[in-house]
Amino acid sequence: MATLAEPALSAHAPAEAAPRHWRENVLTDADVAHIPGEGGWPVVGNTFRMLADPHAFTRRMVETYGRVYKSRAFGGWNIALVGADANELVLFDREKLFSSEQGWGPILDQLFPRGLMLMDFDHHRADRRALSIAFKPGPMRHYAGSLNRGIAQAVKGWGGAPMQFYPAIKQLTLDLAADSFIGIPWGPEADRINEAFVYMVQASVAPIRRPLPFTLMRKGVKGREFLVDYFTKETHRRRAEGGGQDMFSQFATATREDGSMLPVDEVVDHMNFLMMAAHDTITSSATTLVWLLAKHPEWQERLRAEITAVTGGSGDIGYDDLGKLELTEMAFKEALRMIPPVPSTPRRALREFEFGGYRIPAGAPVGINAQFVHRMEEYWPDPARFDPMRFTPEAVKERHKYAWIPFGGGAHMCLGLHFAYMQVKILMAQLLTRYEIAIEHGYEPQWQPWPIPRPKDGLKVTFKPL
């Protein structure tokens, strides 16, 4: 039973053939009457309940209705699919049932259009292949050198007095992006780019969706105009001059399989999207790891010993030695399990399908929930306990492959995941060879869970010189 005017799509239809009414949730009550769930309050549905505590809301819905349920929120019906099997169905997407473009579009398309997450099937595959050049060993070695220098310079000033870690690491990741991503030095130009970018990110989740005067959306739109102009001029310049080792230059000169370069406007949109995706997620996940290491000093010591053995105590780690930080990577993975930087993932069903004994109609907004699945006891015994040993090769092999999805999966697996591992490992190497990370006894920050988790008080820590 289709809910859209267009005919059903074939199993291998491209995204461009998908229904185009996707900015509005068109499901009717009759379309989802057979699916258990609830509509919530009049007009607003369950929106505010979900935003206040997404994990508690999901737990209650699963306990009440099961692992497939409907909920009215954000203006219409949404279908939740919960569990590792649901994650595999949606992310691996063998039958090309789901549109990522139409899932993320209502949230991101005003300010971050045509990013990789907002592409489907052949177009996504072609651009992903072209952009992957920026993550080959040569460019990654260059980024590693830039990250070591930039992080070392910043963290030298963090020792002694109590500080808020989240705003400090947020500023540092922006500065690092100016260097590694764009290839410009820290200074006024980078500051202007960072300001425009921050406004775009804030506006992407602002409640007022029109660029009215004095609104965040207005600031975001103006920020996008600035960056589009800047990146357009820079793309032409770097193509004329032959590019460089920074990520933007790699994107600007990337070619598709037929040898053609990406259109300039697509390069610009990819760059804007990459800055958003990399900056906010690394800021969130690095903050989580620092908090958990402060809370569990025994693991802080184990990581410090590993890093000291690999670097000789200098804190500088070369690209070829990053793979030796096995415990550090396991601790990072456990932090990503406990507080994934992307708690949930939206898609839209291109055709009707069945899952968990229920028929899900075409056009349905569907979502999977990493935050909830990462805490399910059937996959993670004692899930509230911080235990990096969950990520030994043996433990990983025995667990459902899609029980851990902080970087997504399938065709849309995060293109920059190895860059994220590299940046966090270098951060840990520079921090733990200099400082003990300390928090006050009993300190438990309150986390703002959505859209990307962050501590409401900025995470109060002290870096005590060793």
Number of C-alpha atoms within 10 A of each C-alpha: 11 17 17 18 9 12 11 18 18 13 12 11 15 15 22 13 11 20 17 13 13 18 13 12 17 17 19 12 12 7 18 21 10 13 17 17 22 15 18 15 13 8 13 15 19 21 19 14 16 17 15 13 14 20 19 13 16 20 15 12 20 18 10 12 15 16 19 21 23 22 22 21 20 15 14 21 25 23 24 24 23 21 22 22 16 22 25 20 20 27 23 18 15 13 13 22 21 29 27 23 26 28 23 19 23 14 16 21 16 17 22 24 19 21 23 23 24 20 23 20 19 13 13 21 15 14 21 17 14 21 25 14 18 22 18 10 12 11 17 21 16 15 26 22 16 18 24 21 15 19 23 19 11 15 18 13 10 18 18 11 10 14 16 14 22 23 15 16 21 18 16 18 22 25 24 26 25 24 20 23 22 21 19 15 13 15 10 9 11 19 15 13 18 20 14 19 24 17 19 29 24 13 25 22 15 15 10 13 15 14 15 11 9 8 15 23 26 19 22 25 20 17 23 23 14 16 22 18 11 13 21 18 13 19 22 14 14 16 16 10 9 11 19 16 18 22 26 27 22 24 25 29 24 21 19 14 10 6 9 11 16 19 11 18 14 17 26 27 21 23 23 22 23 21 19 18 17 19 24 20 20 21 25 22 27 25 23 26 22 22 23 20 22 20 20 15 14 11 19 20 14 13 24 24 16 18 29 17 13 19 17 13 18 14 22 23 24 15 17 10 10 20 13 13 18 16 20 26 20 19 23 25 22 24 25 24 26 24 24 27 27 24 23 21 17 22 23 25 22 27 23 17 13 9 13 13 8 14 15 24 21 23 26 29 26 22 20 24 24 30 24 24 25 26 21 17 11 12 17 17 11 12 15 12 11 18 17 18 15 17 19 12 10 10 10 14 10 9 16 12 14 21 24 25 24 26 19 22 18 14 15 20 15 17 20 16 16 11 16 19 18 21 21 20 22 26 22 23 29 26 23 22 21 22 19 20 23 19 18 11 7 7 12 13 14 12 17 15 22 17 13 18 21 24 20 12 14 17 23 18 20 21 23 15 15 10
